[in-house]
Amino acid sequence: MPKIKTADGTNLYYEEVGTGTPVVFVHEFAGDYRQWEPQMRYFARTNRCVTYSQRGYPPSDIPDDPARYGQDIARADVVALMDALGIEKAHVVGHSMGAYTAVHVGLRHPDRCISVAAAGCGWGSLPDPAQRDAMRKMALETSTMFLEKGMAEAARIYGAGQMRQTHKHKDPRGYAEFIRMLSEHSAQGHALTMAMLQSKRPNLWDLEPELKTYSVPLLIIVGDEDESCLDGSVFLKRTAPTAGLLVVPRASHTITSEEPAAVNAALAELFAAAEAGRWMAHRAPANA
């Protein structure tokens, strides 16, 4: 079972397939390395594709120390994975919680990124301080729920949220697979990830000064039914100078598996344009 060891001794499970320009996939809170199977199968034809389970997600380690979870740690884990696999630069693709992390990798390590894609990014990011506090309270309640209910019941409760309903009704088979995989996770890992990463990470609006200097080609993907991420995605588009925005109609939060054809086509265009140095070619030169 292939694993790499991070600086603090946490073992992260990964899988890789294909050859060519590297792509690193970073999963969401309710996902794991298996979330990216539609993308791994598609892009392994042309790229070296890497997917992994984040700390707290089997078969990676599940640290019991809360201090070993957080946004900066999640970002560092992506770089540690790239270092261990000898990847100098990659397309970094994240979804939801993983999208936040991918954006942070682009902010802190632009030299390691050919491009960044952020799908379903924005949960918990709101401009109103009162709304932010409410979202943090919800995150802490969700953390407690995973510990109290256990993984099987918590998966059913969490998966029944508004942001998953379009997937449930559009693709019952895919939704059932999503719930099954979620139920196989660690309640402790989910509780600590939600409490220490999701509830504490910087709000997108907090990152505005840094986002205004974003230099890596950035693709934002969001479903028009993903109410929790629409505002944050539009904010990213309006703030980061290298950002492009794709809104997928009739799609919700679990977009990478709910609408894989649309996501894969958009990623393929991003990868090709970024590698050719043409991602911003649609804009007039600054001195024109």
N, C-alpha and C positions, 0 to 999 in steps of 0.2 A: 504494500500500500504506500504510494509515494507521498512523502511529506517533507516540508522544509521547516527549519527551526528559526524562530524570530529571536531578536536580541534578548527578550526576557524569558526565553526558553519555551515559548508556546509552539507546539507543532501544528502546522496547517496542512491539511490534505489538499492535493491538487490533482488535476488531470490535464493532459495536453495531447493535442493531435494536430497533424498537418505540418507543412513547411511553408516558409515565406515570411512576410512581414508579421511580427507578433501582434496579437490582440489579447488583452487581459480583460476578463469579464468579472464584474463585482456584483454579487447578488443582493437582493432586497432582504428586509427583516424577516419576511415570511418565506424566504426561499433558501436555497443552498446551491452547491455546485451543479446540481441537476437542473436547476431552473433554465440554464442556458443551452440545453440540448438542441433546440431548433436552430440556434445560432452556431453552435459547435459543428453540427452536421453540415450546415451551409458554407461556413467560412473556412472550414478545414480543407476544402477543395483548393483554396488559393492562399491560405494564411497559416501561420503557426498559432493555434488557439489554446489559451490557458484558462481554465476555470478552477475555482477553489471554494472551499467552505471557510467562512470567516471564523475567528475564535468564538467559541460558544456554540458552534454548529457541528455536530458529528458529520464525518469521522475526524474532524479537527478536535484539538483539545478544548476542554470547557473549564477554564480557570475559575476557581471559587473566590478569588480575591477581586472585589469590585474595582480596585484601582488598576486592574489589568484590562479594563474596557474603556473605550472613549473614542471620540472622533480623531484625535491626533494619532492614537494607537492604530485605528483602522487604516488611516492613511499610510502610516509607517509600514503596516503589514503588506500593503500592495507593493511598496518599494522593496521590502525584504524578499518578497516572492520573486520579483523581477531580478534582483541581485543574485538570488540563489540559482535561478535558472539561466543566468548569463544573458539577460535581456537588457540591452542598453536603452532602447526606446521602444514604445509600443503605442498602439491605439488602446486607450483605457475606456472601457464601456461599463457603465454602472446603471443599476435600476433602483429607484426609490432610495432607501438607506445607502445602497451602493452608489447611487448617482451623486449624493452628497459627497461621498468619499472620493469618487472620480473627479468631481469639481475641485476638491481640496488638493488632490494630487496635481492637477493642472495649475493650481495657484502656487503651491509650495515647490513643485518639482517640474516646471515647464520643460526643462531640458530632457526629461524622461518620457515626454508625451509627443507622439506624432499628432494625435488628436484626442479629444475627450467627447464622449457621448453620455448624456444624462437623461435617462428615460424615467418618467413618473417622479420627477424631483419637485419637492415643495411641501410635503406634509409637515405641518408644524410651523411653517414659516408664514407669518402674518405681520403686517405693519403695525397693528394695534397692540400695545403692550398687554391690555386686558385679555385679548384673544390668545396671545402667546402664553400667558400664565395659565389660561384654561387648557391649552394643548399640553403644556408640561404636566399639569395635574392629571389629565387623561392618560398621559404616558406612564406616570407612576402608578395609577390605578390598574392599567393594563399589565404592568410588571407584576403587581401583586396577584392579579388574576391568574397568570400562568403558574405561579407557585401554589396557589390555593386550589385551582381546578385540576391541575395535572395536564399533561400535554394533549391527550386525545380530546378531552372536553374543551380545553382552551383553543385548540385548533378550530373546532366547530364554531365557537363563539367569535373568535377573531376573524375567521374566514367569512362570517355572515355579515360583516360590516358593509356600509353603503358603497365603499370604493371597490368592492368585489362583485356587486350584484349584476352588472352587465356581463361579466365573464360567466357567472353562474347560469344566467338565462340564455346567453348566446351559445355557450359551449359547455353543456353539462358534463360531458366526458372529460374535457380538459380541466374543468373546475374540480371534479371529483379527484383527479390525479393531484391537483394542487393541494387539496385538503389532506389527502393521504400522505403526501410527502411532508407537509407541515406537521402532521401528527407524529411523525417519526423523529422530530427534533428533541432538544433538551429543554425542559421547563426552566431549569436553572439558567441555562445559557440565554434563553429568551428574556427572562426576568432581568438579568444583569445587563444585557445589551440594551433593553428598553430603558432601564433606570439610569445607566451610566453613559450611554451614547445618544440615544434618541431624545431623551429629556434634557440633556445638557449641551448638545451641540450648538454651535452658533447659528442664529437665524440668518436666512439669506440676506435680509435687510441689514443685519449687522456687518455683513461682508461687502457692502456696497462699495466702499473706497477701493478695496482690493479687486473686486470684480470689474471695476472700471478700467483696470490695467491688464485685464486678462489677455494673454498673448497666444494661447493655444487654440487651434480650430475647435470650436465647440458646437455640437449639435444637441438641441433640446427636443425631446420627443414626449408628447403628452396626449392622452386620450381626452376627447371632449366631454366624456362622462366622468372623468376623474376630478371631481370638484375640489378635492383637497390639494391638488397640485396645479390647477390652472393658473391661479394668481402668481404662484412662485415661478412657474415656467415663463410666464409673460415678463415678470420682473427680471429674470435672468436674461431673456432675450433683449430687453431694453437697456440693460446695464452693461453686460459683457460685450465689448466691441467686436469680438470674433464669433458671436453667437448666431446660429440659425435656428429657427423654430419650426417643427413639424407638429401640427395638431391632427391626430387621427380621428376621423368621425366614428361615432357609435362604439367607442372603445373606452375601457376603464383602466384601473390601476395595474392589473396584471398583464401589461401590454406586450411584454416580450414573448409570452406564450399564447396570449389571446389573439394577437395580430402579428404573427411572426413574419409573414410575407412583407407587410408594410415596414416593419422594423428592419428586416434584413435589407430591403431595397434602399432604405434611407442610410443605413450604415455603410453599405457598399459605395454609395455616392460620396459619403463623407471620407471614407478611406482613400478612394481614388483621387479626390480633389485635394485632400491634405498632402498625400504623397507627391502629387504633382506641383504643390505650391500654388494651387488654384482655388483654395477654399474661399478666399475673399476677392476673387477675380471679378465678381459682379459689381463691386464698388468702384467708383471713380477714384483715381489716385488723389491723395490728400492735397497735392500741389497743382492739381489740374484746374 
